[in-house]
Amino acid sequence: MAISIMKSKKEHWENVFATKKENEVSWYQQKPEISINFFTDHQIPKDAKIIDIGGGDSYLIDSLLDLGYTNLFLLDISENAIERIKSRLGEKGNRVTFIASDILEFNSEITFDVWHDRASFHFLTTENEIKTYQNLVAKHVSNNGYLFIGTFSENGPTKCSGLEISQYSEQKCELTFGDRFEKSECFNANHETPFDTIQNFIFCVFKKK
């Protein structure tokens, strides 16, 4: 059963990125300012190892390359998404390590200074999925490294891309990650979709204890 569910999840996202243009999905942002501000406000070193979880073909990697970051990784379950961002980046994409994997199956010897996840974590809805993610983050974030999570708030949508999601409050985020990470800040922000609708997110920054 687990294998068939995993396969159908991958098929779902492959289809999304094969059939929809970049501005035909709700999470599209030409400039991901909240994420960019995190890197500048926290003075993340340019050679920090940074992984973007479920980054798809978002513009965060473009922005980080433009800012001079040199050690970038992007993970997404969809190979179609990865091919799209590779095509857009052209030769600049050679400076990024792309990983086609379901996050729940990810395993690496590398530890990261920043684990960035905007709008991916909330697709994990079972206790087992969330526990697996907690363990992955704890294993793969370096000591004193950062965890940046952006997820739908309790005032946000209950579904995205036709899939059920998990909503979060500041308290729920802290309960989820607080055993191994210390919260720096949490705040709510509205995201305006390409369809002129508003989605409320909560963004939390944690530091590895």
N, C-alpha and C positions, 0 to 999 in steps of 0.2 A: 504493500500500500504506500509506504513512504517513498519508494522509488517512483511510482507512477505520479504521485503528487509533485515530487521534485521536477519530474519531466514536464508535467503540464504547466508548472510555474515558468520554467524556461521557455516553453513554447509560447506562452502568453506574451512574455517580454520580447521574444524574437519577432513575433507578429506585430507588436506595437511599433517597434523600431523599423520594421520593414514596410509598414503601411501608412505611418503618420509622419508628416514633416515636423521639424524641430519645434515650430511654433504652433503645432496642433496638439500639444500635450500640456496639461495644466501646470506642470512644474517648470515650464520654460522661463528662463531669465536671460536677457541679453548681457546683463552685468550683475553677478551675484554679490551685491554690495555688503550684505551682512556677513557673509563668509570672508570676503576680502578684508573687511574691517577687523575681523578676528585676527588675521595674520599680521596686519599692520599694528593694531593696538597692542598685541602681545609681543611684538618685535621678534617674531619667529625667525630664527637665522635662515639665511638663504640656502644653506646646505642641509637644512633639517630634512629628515626622511618623512615624507608626507604621503598618506594614502587617502584617496577619496573613495568611499564605499558607495556602490550603486550610483556612481557618477554619470553613467550613461554618456550622452554627448553634450553634457552641460558645459558652460563656459568658464567654470572655475579653473580648470587646467590652463586654458588660454590666459586667464588673468594672472595666474601664478607664474607662468612662463614669462609674461611681460614684466612682472615684478622682479624677475631674476632668480626665481627658485630653480634649483638644479637637481633635486633628488625626488622626483614625483612618481607616484604610482596611482593607477586608476583601476579599480575593480568593478566589474559589472557582470551580471549573469548573461547578458545578451551580447553575442558576438556581432550582431548587426549594429548595436549601439557603438561598440568599440570601432568597427570599421568606419562608421560615420564620422566619429571624432578624428580618427586617423586621417581620413580623407580631408577633413577641414583643416587640420593642423599642418598637413604636408610635411616638409622636412623637420619642422619643429617637433613633430610627434616622435622623432627619433630620440628625443631627450626624456621621453616618458616611458615607464614600464607599464604595459597593459596586461591585465589579468582577467581572463574570461572564466568566471567561477561564481557559483552560488556562494554567498557569504557564509552560509552554514557549513560549507565544505572546504572553506579556505584554511590553509595551513602553511606557515612560512617560518623559516629560521630567522627572518628579519624582524627586528622590533622597530616601531615607528615613533617618531617624536610628536607627530600629530596624526590622529585618527579622525577624519572628517566624514560626517554622515548627515547629509541634508535630504530628508524625505525618502530614506530607504528603510531605516530601522522600524518605522511604524507599520511596515507590511508584515512584520513578524507578530503573530497573534496568539500563538500557543505558549504555554508555560515552558515547554521543552525548547522551542525555538528561541525564546528570550533568554533562557538559561545558557543555551549554547552560545548565543551572541555575547552575553556577559563574560563567559570564559574566554572567548576569542579576543575580546578587547583587553582583558586583563593580561593575557599571554603576549599579545602583540604590541602593546604600548610600552615604551621604554620608561624607566624610572624618571619621574618628574615630567613625563610626556603629557600631552593634552588629548582629551577626548572632546570633540565638538559634535553635539547632537542637535539636529533640527527636525522636529516631528510635529504632526498635527496636535494642536492643543485640544482641550475639552470643549472649546468653542469652534473647533474646526470641523472638517468633513468627517463622515463615518466610513466613506469609501473613497478609493482613488483608482482610476483606470479599471473600474469595474470590480475591484478586489476589496475585501474587508480590510480595515486597518485597526490599529490600536491607538487610542487617544491618550495624551499625557498631560499631566499637570507638573508644576515644579516639584511638588512633594513626591509624585510618582516617579519622576526622573531620578530624584535623589535616593529614593528607596531602591530603584533598579541598579544604580551604579555606585551608591555611596559606600559600600563595603570596601571597595578597592580604590575609589577615587574621591577626592575632595572637591566639592562644588565651588567654583569661582563666581559664577553668576548664572542667572536664568532670566529670560525676558520674553515677552510675547511680541509678535510682529505680524502684520498682515502682508500676505502675498497676493498681488493682483495677477490673475491668470490672463492668458491671451484672449479669453472669452469674456473679459470684463466682469469676472466674479472675484470675490474675496475669500481667501483661505487664511484662517488664523493658525499660526505656528507658535510653538514654544521652542526657544533655542537655549541650550544649556552648555556651559563650558566647565569641564572637570579637569583636575590635574591628578596624575597618578600619585598615590600615597607612597 
